[in-house]
Amino acid sequence: MISTSNVTLRYGKRALFEDVNIKFTPGNCYGLIGANGAGKSTFLKILSGEIEPNSGEVHITPGERMAVLNQNHYEFDEFEVLKTVMMGHKKLFSIMEEKDALYAKADFSEDDGMRAAELEGEFQDLDGWQAESDAAELLIGLGIGTDLHDKKMKELDGNEKVRILLAQALFGNPQNLLLDEPTNHLNLESINWLENFLAKFEGTVIVVSHDRHFLNQVCTAIADIDFGKIQMYVGNYDFWYESSQLAVKLSRDANKKTEEKRKELEAFIARFSANASKSKQATSRKKQLEKLTLEDIRPSNRKYPFINFKPDREAGKNILSIDRISKSNEGELVLNDISLVVNKGDKIALVGPNGTAKTLLFQIITGETTADSGQYEWGVTTTHAYFPKDNSSYFEGVESNLVDWLRQYSKDQDETFIRGFLGRMLFSGEESQKKASVLSGGEKVRCMLSKMMLTGANVLLLDEPTNHLDLESITALNNGLIDTDVSMLFVSHDHQFIQTIANRIIEITPKGLIDRMTTYDEYLENPEVKRLRETMYA
């Protein structure tokens, strides 16, 4: 168990946390949420002891071990992969090191023998003989094959290092787990494996993630950081979001009778409690939701950008035709004889492990690069707006403020209109006077989305638009794309984003396309698609 008493952390005059008293208990997974800059990662560092609060204390049950997902991808470069994982259990690893050093001594003494016997006893108590096979099992579950287990960390790429460091945090059955963005760079299979691992985990888990599907699958409670306080809510992220939005709606309606509000909230709780079976943590959450009272639901102070795509004109039936396009990148064929037709109303998620292939397809159909062979044709009534994965060229070296930056993309040049538009995208007051060149990653994305909305396009092309966004902006974008009738092609690693928006899934494989009119979950579970994927990647 982890708890805090009156934890306060200030940076100058700014109080990041003020008198935080909270308890995290075994058998639960807590999603730590908050807007960018609210202090999610900082709070994890306070719990782990990496950062000392100005006042207050962190308490961990005596004898319990805490494991933290390491964010330094270069710290273990000189160590073998398997050894790096076992270093996650510091006590066990130190015993192994000392034991090996003793046995390697040329002048092994009687005292050395007695010490070695003590170490062997401790080693056995900690299941040391099982350590290598346990570490290997974790690695395999996260997609790191046995051919990599004896390599040094420096020989691996960034994505592989992230998975190994995650295995390190999970190794040795710690009683407490602190995970900061654990799904970053994980493929779908690895995320599913991690969800199952955490569902069976009996200790305490505190996780920071922008992956709403992951939070919904694993969390039994949400710890919300807002205005320097942390408020605990039973349930997963969707329950927190919908209940907080409903509470805001009801609190604004001053004329609504108290009893009517109560009935609406009770119906909402009952509906979510019934839907808990969809989660891997269903049994635990359902019991907690049944105990929930209306007083536990409070309005959220979160601000969500207003994202709404309205086309200036309606597109005709013919949106886009792609005919036998091929393209190589650095000598590797990444688009292999691609043909497809985009129809009016299609919301197409482009999926597949090769991100370069999807980006190149976007660059070809927007005219940024040319195909090696094949052709494409846009419908005569179409206008498209493009969100590139790399937006740096739109901001680097730009000295103008946001009002002037956005004005260049707006038909309405009036400053009041531009400022109002920026305000809806959370750039109000002095924020609108920021130089475009100094924006954060999330702010740049909100600017690019503003630019797209102002074009009035009737076709959207989005290449990983949720990168760098906080949960509030991801949710707003998600809802905006659900609500619009505009046709689109998009790429995302956000499971919930794809599931709730796409009505057609197209997977780009080394041997061509798999194209299905279906939702994402249905696509993943389709036996025919599974067989076809095995053939296409063989």
N, C-alpha and C positions, 0 to 999 in steps of 0.2 A: 504494500500500500504506500502511496505517496500523498503527502498533504503539505499545505503551506499555512503559516500563521503570520498575518500582517506583513506580507511581503510588499515592499515598496522599492521602486527603481526610478531614479530621476537622472536625466541628462540635462544639466544646467537647470533652467527654470521649468523645463518640460517634465511632467510626471508621466512615465510610460505605464507604470503600475502603481496603484495606491491602495495599501492595506488589503491585499488579496488573501482571502481565506477560502481554501478549496480543498476537496478531498477526492482522490482517485483510487478506486477500490479494485481488488482482484476480480477477474472474470468479466471485466468490462473493457471495451475499446472506446476511447474518447477522441472525437474529432475536434481539434483546436482550430477555431476559425476566427477570422477578423480581417478587416480591410488591409490593403498593402500599407505597411508601416505601423500597424497596430501593435506589433511586438510578438508575433507567434513564435518565430525562431528564437527570439531573445528569451521568451519565457521557458522554452525547452532548455536553453543553456543555463538558466537559473536553476531549474530542477536538477540538471545533471551536475551542477557545481562549477561549470565552466565560467559563469558570471556570478559575482557576489552581489546580492541586492544591497541597497543602502540601509535597509532595516528589514526585520522579519527573518523567519527561518523556514527551511525546507526540511521535512521529516520523512524518512524512509524506514519502514519496519526493520528493526535490527536483524542482521543475518541475510537480508535479501540483496540480490545483485541487480544492478541496473545496467542495461546495454543501450548504447546510443548509435544511431546511424551516422557514421563518419562522413563528413563533407569534404575532407581533404583527399582528393583523388591521387595524390602523389606521395603521401606519407609512407606507403608500404612498397614503393617501387623496387626496392632491392630484395624483397622477400618473395618466396614462391607462393602461388595462389592458395594451395591447401594450408600452408603455414599461416598465411594472412587471415584466413577464416578462423583458425584455431586460436589466434591471438585475441579474438573477441572475448574469450574467457581468460582473463589476465591471470588469475590464480592458477588455473590448470596449466596454462602455457609456461608460467614461471617454474612450476614444478618439473615440467618436461625438460626445460632448458637446463635447470640445475642438475637433474638426474643424468641427462646425456653428458654434461660436462664432467660429472664425477666418474662415470664409466669410461670416459675417454682419457682419464689421467694415467700416466705411465707408472706413477708411484702410489697406486691405490692403497690407502691405509685402513687400519681397523676402524678409526673414527669415520673415515669416508664410507665404510660399509654400513656402519650404524645409521649414518645420515641417509644413505641410499635406501635402507630398509624403511625408515620413517617416510621418505618421499614416496616409496612404492605403495605404502599403506594409504597415504593421502591421494595418490594417483588413482588407486582402485576405488576409493570412496567417491571420487568425482567422475567415475565411469571413463577414466582415461583410456582404457583399452578400446573403447568404442569411439573415441574422439575422431580419428581419421575417417572412419566410415560415415559418421554423422555429418562431418564437414562435407564429405563428397556428396552425400545425399542432398544436402542443402543446395550445393552448387548445381547439381543436375536438375533439381526442381526449378532453379532460376535460369536454366538454359545454358549453363557453363559445363560443356562436355568434359569427359575425363582426359581428353587430349590436351587440355589447357591446365590441368591441376598442378603439374610440375613446372610450369613456366613461371618466370618472374613477372611480377605485376607490370613492370615497365614495358614488357613485350605486348601488352594488351591494349585495346582501344578504350576510349572513355566509357562507352556503353557497357562493356564487359567489366570494367573496374567498379562501376556503380553497383552491379549485381553482386560482385564479390564482397563489397563493403556491406551490402544488405545481408548477405549470408553471414558475415562476421558478426553483425548485430544480433542475428537470430540464433547464433551458435550457443550451445551449452544450456539451453532452457533458462534464461534469466527470468527473474520474477517480475521485472519491470522493463518495458520497452519504450524508448522515445524515438519516433521515426519522423524525420523531416523530409517531406516529398519522396516517399519510398517508391512510388510508381514511375518516377522520372526515368526515361530510357528503357523501361521494361516493355516487352512485347505482350500481346494479349494472353498467351499461355502462361507467362511468368506472373502476370497480374492475377490471373485466376488461381495460380498456385499459392500466391501470397495471401489472397483472400481466404482460401481454405485453411492455410496455416494459422492465420489470426483467428479464424472462427473456432479453432480447436484450442487455441492458446489459453491457458488457465490463469495467467498472471494479469498484470495491468498494462494496457497499451495506451499511449497518447500519440496521436498522429496528426501531422499537418499535411494537407494535400489539397490541390486544386481539382482533383479528379472526383467529381460528385458521385459518379457511379461507384467508385471505390469506397467513398465515405458512406454511401447508402448501404453497401454490402456488409461492411465490417463494423460500423459504429453502433453502439448501444446508447450513446449519449453525445451531445454536442456541448463543448465549452466555448462560449462566445466572448471574445475580447472586444469590449466597447467602452469608450471613455475611461480607460484605465482600470476597469473592473472586469472580472470574469464571471459570467453567469452560466450556470449549468442547466441544460435542457435534456429531458429524456427523449430518446428516439434518434433517428438518423438525420442526415442533412435535409432531405426533402421535407421531413416532418417539421424541422425547425423553420425552414424557409416558408412553407405554406401557412403554418400556424402563426408565425410572426407577421406575415402579410395580412392574414385574416384579422389578427388583433388590431393592426393599424387601421384597417377598413372599418371595423366595428367601433373603434375609439373615436373615429372622425364623425361617425353618424350619431350625433348627440340626441337625436329624436327617437332613436330606436329603444324600445323598452328593454330593460335589463333581462327579463325572462326570455325574450326573443333572442338576445345575444347568447344567453346561456345555452339555449337549445341548438343554435347554429354551431357553437363551439363543441358541444357534446357530440353532435352528429359528425363533426370533423374528426374528433378523437376516435370515435367508434370506427369510422371508415379507415383511418390509418392503422388502427390496431388490427383490423381484419386483414389489411394488406401486408402485415409484418412477415407473413409466411414467405414472401418473395426474397427475403434476406437470408444470408447464411447464419445470421445471429438471431433468427426468428424467435425461438422459444424464450430467450432471455428478454428480448425487447418487448414481446407481447405481454409478458408478465408485468414489466415496468409501465407500459402504456396503460394497462388496466388500472394501475394505481394513480395515474395522473389526475390532478385536479385542475380546474379552470384557472386557479390562481397561479399555476406554473407557466401559463402562456402569457407572454408580455409582448407589446409592440417592439419592433426592432428600430434602432436609430440609424440603420444602414441607409446609404444613398446609392441608388441604382441609376446608371445612365439611361437616357431615353433613346432606344434604338428602334427605328421604324423605316423600312425600305418601301417607298412608294414610287412606282414607275411613272414617268411623264406620259408615256403612251403604252398601250397594251401591245404585247408581242403577238405575231401571227403564229400559226401552227409550227412552222419550220424554224427551229432555233439554231441548230448547228449540225453540220454533217462533217464527219472526219473519215477520210478514205485512205486506208492502207499507209498510215504514217509510221515511219521507222526513224530512230535517232540513236546514235551512239554517243557515249560520254567517256572520254579518256580511253578510247579503244574498246569499251564494253558496250554491247548492244543492250540498251535499257528500254526502248520502245520498239516492239517487234510486230510490224505489220498491223497497227492498231486501226480498227474501223468501228465507228459507233455513230448513232443518230440521237441527238438530244431533242426531245419533244417538249411542247408547251406544258408547263406544270411539273416537269421533272425536277426533283430535288435529289441530285446524284451525289452520293458519297464515294469518292475515289479511295480505295483501300489497297493494302498490300505492303510488304516489308520494305520496298525500295522507294524511299522518299524522293530520290533524284528523278525517278521516272515520272512521278506525278508532277513535280515542279517543272520538268522539261515540257510536259504536255501543256501545262498552262502557258509557259513562255512561248511555245509554238503557236497556239491558237490566239494569243494576244499580240503576236507579231514581234515579240522581243528577240526571238531566235528562229532559225529556219530548220525544217526537218531535212533529214538526209534523203528521204523519198516520201511520196504520198502528198496529199493535199487536204485542205479543209475549207469549208464555206459557211459563213454566217448567214442567217436569214435576213432578208432585206429590211424587216421591221425591227431588228434587234439593235439594242445598244447595251454594251457590257461594262461593268465596273469590276476592277481586278484588285484583290488584296494579295500582294506577294509575300512569300515567307520572309524575305529580306527586304525591309522597307528603309534601310539606312540611306539610300540615295535621295530620298525625299526630305531628309533632315540635316545631313552632314553639311556643315559650313553655312547653314541658313541663319542669318542674323535677324530676320524679321520676327515679330511677335506672333502669337497664335492667331490673332484677329487678321493680320495681314496674310499669314500663311494660308488660312482657310479661305480668305476672300478670293484668292486666285482661282479657286475651284467652284465658286458660287456665281450663279446667274444674278442673284440679288446682291448687289454690292453695298447695300446700306449697312452701316456699322451696328445699328441697333439689332438688325436681323442676325448678323454674324455673332454678336455677343450673346444674343439669346440662344442661338444654336449651340454655341460652346458651353453655355451655362447648363443646358440640358445634358451635355456630355461631361458634366462635373468640372468644367473649367470656368468657374465664376469669379467675378471681382478681379483681384490681382493675378489670379491664375491665368487669365486670358492674355496677360502681358508678358508671360514667359517667352524666352527665345525658343524657337523651334529646335535649335541645335542642342539644347540642354535637357530635353525631355527624357523621362525614364522610359523603359521598354513598354510598360502598360499605357503610359500617356501617349506614346507614339501610335499604339494600336487604336486607341480611342480617336485620335486625330485621323487616322487612315479610314476608320469606319465613318467618321463625319464626312470626309471627302467623298466616300462612296455613296452615302445617302443623298448628298447634294447633287450628284450627277443625274438622278432620276432614271437610272438604268433599269432595263427590264430583264437583264440577265446578270447574275452575280457569280464571280469566280473567286473563291476564297481558299488560300493555301495556308493552313494551320493558323486561323485567326485567333484562337484562344491562347496562343503562346504569350506569356508575360501578363495576362489579365488576372485580376483577382476574382474570387468566386462571384461577387456581385456583378461585375461586368460580364463574366462568362454567362451567368444566368440571364442577364438582360439581352445579350446577343442571341442566346439560345431561343428565348421567347420571341425576339424580333424576327428571327428566321422561320420559326414555326408559324407565326401570324401572317407573313407575307405570302402573296400568290406568285411572286417573282420566281422564274426558273433559275436553277443554280447548279453549279458543280463545286464541291468543296472537299477539302482534306482536313482531317482532324484525328488526333489520338484520344479524344475525349469520348468514351463509350456512350455516355448519356446524350451528348451532343449529336452523335450520329444516329442513335436509336430514336430520338424524338423528332428529328428533322427529316432524315432521308426517307424517300419512298422508293428509291432504286439504289442498289449497291453494285458498283463496278470495281472488280479487283484486277489490278495490273500485275500480271505474272510474267516470268521470262518467256513463256510460250504464247502469250496473247492475253485476252480478256476473259473474265468470268462475269457475266452480266445478268442480274436478276432484279425483277420488280418485287421488292420485299423490304421488310424492315431489317435492321442490322442483326437483332437477336435471332430472327427467323433464318437469316442467311447463315449465321454461325452454327445453327443447330441442324441445318438441312443436310441429310445424309448424302444426297447427290452432289452437293457442293463440296462436302468433305472429300468424297472420292475424286472429284474433278481437281481439287487443289493438290491432292497427292500426285496426280498425273502431271499437272502443270509445273510443279516444282521438282519433279524427279530428275 
